[in-house]
Every structure is written in structure tokens, then in C-alpha cells.
């Protein structure tokens, strides 16, 4: 019994010495598996990188509105006597929308017209008075040349001419004032009839016969009676997040998806992006106008509809890509010590002044490549991505097999694990 114990102890010492020698020579060359029993190989889905088009898009919520839209309000204070339209009516430019009581405006217009007629008569009379004063002044001047009138009579005649001329000039100036009053009263009278400024559809009609409407001032907004919207020219006012707005440029193609029809997109393009953002809660958004160009198959657009805008910001026609779920993140300090990782670490950029602990905490994008049913973690550099695939700029080659699922297996896989292969199912629109 004692001899058996000594033999076992000697065997343990020999194994320990061999392990110590190997660790001293190559610390990474010895891996001790302390597990009592090995876990069965995981069944994973594999796919190969392939070339194809990748379109990167950003999405933003928005609201449909008319490009040509007019809020109808009154420029006068008055009582509504007629509303010949109703919600949903089609109107043309110049059609009557509302009539106001014009009694006061018409009275002022008629008063201004009568004053003009009186001034016309006054101008005619003062013109004749001036002619008479000129004749009298000529006669007195001739008589004064022959000694038939005194200097005082000549001066009086000249004064009469000056008075008649001044009276005529005053009447003419009053006529100019009267013409201005007529224009003002006529304009006021015309404003009692509110007409449509554009072609469109009536919406938001809130005025009824008998109501008193108020004209807007600097400090007091006027009564909005209704809205006229041109449904032939529509756009979406979207709110693009500050993280996406650097990618958005005018004239980029876009699609608008309505909440009422999420399957059919309405084609459009970015019109303009606001230069200044607006803070909403804890995020900042930039107002972006997207013009739409609906076709026969597009859903009907109506002002006020909620929409989601999808803007195409970048496109790669021949990108080497893998399914997006194949790329996972691992902290740098958790990366295995294999050839691919060592090669990547040698080329990886380092920020000046960055601490070692911060560098080790960085996350690195990796994929699991299968070689002889064993997975190897390999760092990759990615580019564009869409809903299904992500572009691989470096780290993979065509023909290599990459683990793409299931998610739980990807989350738990480690470098060197043995797996069972299952080919990924490819959707028809993802065929190379």
C-alpha cells in the first residue's frame, strides 16, 4: 500500500515537472482542460461570404403634408353671412370660400366715392375761378398801362389769381387723398369675400354662418377658418436623429412607408435638411423635407398621416458580405491567442495616450470561421450594412465557411470549439 502511494506521488511530480518545463518554454502552448466531461459539439448554421449589392439606409419618423397649403383667415373683423363650401370639397383658385357682412365696408366705399364726385365739381369750379382771375388780371394790367387803373387794383387782381391757383391746387391734392380712400375702402369691401388662393381640397373647416371672425394682429392671432391643401404635391416632414444626419444629403433617393400600408413604399427624394437641430426630450433631431413622387401602385397620401422615411445614404454594388448576425463583438482582452488575432493586433490602431486598461476593454468585431469542424475566432473590418447583410472589408475571403447561427450558439462559442455543420437557408432575394 505504501509502495503504491509513493509510485502515485512520483508520477504526479513527474507530470508537474513536465508541465512546468512546457509552460516556461511556451506559456500559450499548454491548455489544461479541467472539465470532467466534454460538452457535445454544437450544431451551427454556416454560410460563405459572397459578393452582391449592399444599400445602407437610415430611417426617420415623419408626417405627410402638402407642399402647397394655405390656412384661410380673415383680414377683417366681421360677421359670417355665407359659407358655400364644406370639408372635402375641391376648389379652384378664386372660388368663394366665405362671405362676410359688407354693410359697413360698402357704406365707407360709397362715402369715399361721393367725396370724389364732390371734389371733381370743386376742381371744375376752381378751374373756372382761376380762368376768370387771369382774365381780370390781364385787363387791369392793360388799363394800368394807359393810366386807367391804380397800382392797388393791379395788386388786388394778382392776389385774386394767386388765391384761385392755390384753391385749385388744394382741391387736386384732396382728390389724390380721396382716390387713396376709395382704394382702401374698395379693398376692404373686396376682403369681405374670402377666396381660395390655390387649387386644392378643403380641410379643417371650423367656421359657421353667424360667427364673428377676428383679423390677426402682431400680438393676437386671427381666426383660422379652414385649410386648403393641394393633394397633387405632397412631401414628408421627417425628424432625422443627430447620429444619422451627417449621412443625409439633398437629392438622395428615399421611400416613404405609411402606417396604413407598411408594405408599399412611395418613392421620393430628400429635398433639404435643416441647418439647426431641435431638442426633443433627451435627443436632438434635424427637420428633413422629403418630396414624394407617387405612382399608380402607391398608397394614397393624405396630409397629417404618420410615415416612416427610409433614405438611401450609401450603396456598394459589389461588396463581399456575410449575414449581419455572423458578426459579433468581443472585448479585446477576451480574444483568443491565435494566429489571426495576433496578426490583427499588430495592425490595430492605437490612440495616443490611451491607457492599457481602456485598450483592453475595447470591443472588437469578430466572426467564427470553420476549419475541419473546429471554429476559429477571426477579427474583421466591416463597412456598409443593410437589414440582412454586412460588408466585410478585411479578415475574410470568398469560399470560407462562417458560423451564422443560431444566436445562442454564437453567443457561447469559443475559439477551438468543435461544431456540427448545417448549411444556411438562403432567401431568393439573397442569391448571388
BELKANOR-V873648 format. One record per run of one state. SS is the DSSP state (helix for helix, strand for strand, loop for the rest). FROM is the first residue (numbers start at 1). TO is the last residue. If there is no record, write none. Layout:
((SS | FROM | TO) (SS | FROM | TO))
This chain:
((loop | 1 | 1) (helix | 2 | 25) (loop | 26 | 26) (helix | 27 | 29) (loop | 30 | 41) (strand | 42 | 48) (loop | 49 | 49) (strand | 50 | 66) (loop | 67 | 68) (strand | 69 | 73) (loop | 74 | 77) (strand | 78 | 82) (loop | 83 | 89) (strand | 90 | 91) (loop | 92 | 95) (strand | 96 | 100) (loop | 101 | 102) (helix | 103 | 145) (loop | 146 | 150) (helix | 151 | 190) (loop | 191 | 192) (strand | 193 | 195) (loop | 196 | 199) (strand | 200 | 203) (loop | 204 | 211) (strand | 212 | 213) (loop | 214 | 223) (strand | 224 | 229) (loop | 230 | 233) (strand | 234 | 241) (loop | 242 | 244) (helix | 245 | 247) (loop | 248 | 252) (strand | 253 | 258) (loop | 259 | 260) (strand | 261 | 273) (loop | 274 | 277) (strand | 278 | 280) (loop | 281 | 282) (strand | 283 | 292) (loop | 293 | 305) (strand | 306 | 323) (helix | 324 | 326) (loop | 327 | 327) (strand | 328 | 331) (helix | 332 | 334) (loop | 335 | 338) (helix | 339 | 347) (loop | 348 | 355) (helix | 356 | 360) (loop | 361 | 362) (strand | 363 | 371) (loop | 372 | 373) (strand | 374 | 379) (loop | 380 | 380) (strand | 381 | 385) (loop | 386 | 388) (strand | 389 | 394) (loop | 395 | 400) (strand | 401 | 405) (loop | 406 | 406) (helix | 407 | 412) (loop | 413 | 417) (strand | 418 | 423) (loop | 424 | 427) (helix | 428 | 430) (loop | 431 | 432))
